[in-house]
Amino acid sequence: MASYSKNSKRKLETCHQDLQTIFNYVVKNFDNTVICGHRTKKEQNDVYQKGFSKVKWPNSKHNKEPSMAVDSVPWPIEWGNTARMKFYAGYVLGVAQMLLDYGLVEHKLISGLDWDGDTFLKDHTFIDHPHFQLVKP
């Protein structure tokens, strides 16, 4: 069974309890790493400048305290393996839905692959493989 590194745990602890619940369940069966949870003003504006975000501070779900978003990818990291990223996102979303159905979390989870949560991926121009965020069900 996989577990988070101290670094991933620290980043996940900056996130909303629902994200912590979801990803602590996910890591039991799918090894992954947490890239970031909460982002400071500088961090958010840096990722915006690099084109990794479409919004500046304070408009990202990563800028809330606790963070309503997390970036996470399968471990080991293979940035070019988009098929694996999509497989992982599907797994994470399935776990999140199960936890919502059982009343263990209060929010629905969406992915940066499917911003509107309609399960159609080709209707989005900005794809953010690592991104997951909480929304009201």
C-alpha positions as CSV (number, residue, x, y, z in Angstrom):
1,M,0.0,0.0,0.0
2,A,1.3,3.4,-1.0
3,S,1.6,6.4,1.4
4,Y,2.3,10.1,1.1
5,S,5.8,11.6,1.6
6,K,6.1,14.3,4.3
7,N,6.1,16.9,1.5
8,S,2.8,15.6,0.0
9,K,1.2,15.4,3.4
10,R,2.2,19.0,4.2
11,K,0.7,20.2,1.0
12,L,-2.5,18.2,1.4
13,E,-2.9,19.6,4.9
14,T,-3.4,23.0,3.4
15,C,-6.5,21.7,1.7
16,H,-10.2,21.5,2.7
17,Q,-11.0,18.4,4.8
18,D,-13.0,16.9,1.9
19,L,-9.9,16.9,-0.3
20,Q,-7.8,15.4,2.5
21,T,-10.5,12.6,2.9
22,I,-10.6,11.9,-0.8
23,F,-6.8,11.8,-1.4
24,N,-6.0,9.9,1.8
25,Y,-8.4,7.2,0.4
26,V,-6.9,7.4,-3.1
27,V,-3.3,6.9,-2.0
28,K,-4.2,3.6,-0.4
29,N,-4.7,2.0,-3.9
30,F,-3.1,4.4,-6.4
31,D,0.3,5.8,-5.6
32,N,0.4,9.6,-6.3
33,T,2.0,12.8,-5.2
34,V,0.5,16.1,-4.2
35,I,2.1,18.9,-6.3
36,C,0.3,21.7,-4.5
37,G,-2.6,22.7,-2.3
38,H,-2.9,26.3,-1.1
39,R,-1.0,28.8,-3.2
40,T,0.3,32.2,-2.0
41,K,-0.1,35.3,-4.0
42,K,3.4,35.0,-5.5
43,E,2.9,31.3,-6.3
44,Q,-0.5,31.9,-8.0
45,N,0.8,34.8,-10.1
46,D,3.9,32.8,-11.1
47,V,1.8,29.9,-12.4
48,Y,-0.5,32.3,-14.2
49,Q,2.5,34.0,-15.9
50,K,3.8,30.5,-17.0
51,G,0.4,29.7,-18.5
52,F,-0.4,26.9,-15.9
53,S,-3.4,28.8,-14.6
54,K,-6.0,31.0,-16.2
55,V,-6.5,33.2,-13.2
56,K,-4.4,35.6,-11.0
57,W,-4.5,35.8,-7.3
58,P,-7.0,35.6,-5.5
59,N,-9.3,34.1,-8.0
60,S,-8.1,30.5,-7.9
61,K,-9.6,27.8,-5.8
62,H,-6.0,27.2,-4.7
63,N,-6.0,30.7,-3.0
64,K,-8.7,29.9,-0.5
65,E,-7.8,28.9,3.1
66,P,-8.2,26.0,3.3
67,S,-7.6,25.4,-0.4
68,M,-10.6,24.2,-2.4
69,A,-8.2,22.7,-5.0
70,V,-5.3,20.3,-5.2
71,D,-2.9,19.4,-7.9
72,S,-2.0,15.7,-7.8
73,V,-0.5,13.2,-10.3
74,P,0.4,9.5,-10.3
75,W,3.7,8.5,-8.9
76,P,6.2,8.2,-10.5
77,I,5.5,11.4,-12.4
78,E,5.4,11.0,-16.2
79,W,4.2,14.4,-17.5
80,G,4.0,13.2,-21.1
81,N,1.8,10.2,-20.3
82,T,-1.6,11.8,-20.7
83,A,-3.3,8.4,-20.9
84,R,-2.1,7.6,-17.4
85,M,-3.1,11.1,-16.1
86,K,-6.7,10.5,-17.5
87,F,-6.8,7.1,-16.0
88,Y,-5.8,8.5,-12.6
89,A,-8.3,11.4,-12.9
90,G,-11.1,8.8,-13.5
91,Y,-10.0,6.8,-10.5
92,V,-9.9,9.9,-8.3
93,L,-13.3,11.1,-9.5
94,G,-14.8,7.7,-8.8
95,V,-13.5,7.6,-5.3
96,A,-14.7,11.1,-4.7
97,Q,-18.2,10.2,-5.9
98,M,-18.3,7.1,-3.8
99,L,-17.3,9.1,-0.7
100,L,-20.0,11.8,-1.5
101,D,-22.6,9.1,-2.0
102,Y,-21.8,7.6,1.4
103,G,-21.9,11.0,3.1
104,L,-18.2,11.0,3.9
105,V,-17.6,14.3,2.0
106,E,-19.9,17.2,1.4
107,H,-18.5,18.5,-2.0
108,K,-18.5,17.1,-5.5
109,L,-15.0,16.9,-7.1
110,I,-14.3,18.0,-10.7
111,S,-11.1,17.6,-12.7
112,G,-9.1,20.1,-14.8
113,L,-9.8,17.7,-17.6
114,D,-13.6,18.3,-17.4
115,W,-14.2,21.7,-15.9
116,D,-18.0,21.5,-16.2
117,G,-18.2,17.9,-14.9
118,D,-20.3,16.7,-17.9
119,T,-17.9,13.8,-18.7
120,F,-17.1,15.2,-22.1
121,L,-13.4,16.2,-22.4
122,K,-13.3,17.6,-25.9
123,D,-15.4,20.7,-25.0
124,H,-12.5,22.3,-23.0
125,T,-9.7,24.4,-24.4
126,F,-7.7,24.6,-21.2
127,I,-6.6,21.2,-19.9
128,D,-5.0,20.9,-16.5
129,H,-4.2,17.2,-15.9
130,P,-3.1,17.5,-12.2
131,H,-6.0,19.8,-11.1
132,F,-8.9,18.7,-8.9
133,Q,-11.3,21.1,-7.2
134,L,-14.3,21.0,-4.9
135,V,-17.7,22.3,-6.0
136,K,-21.2,22.2,-4.3
137,P,-23.1,19.1,-5.4
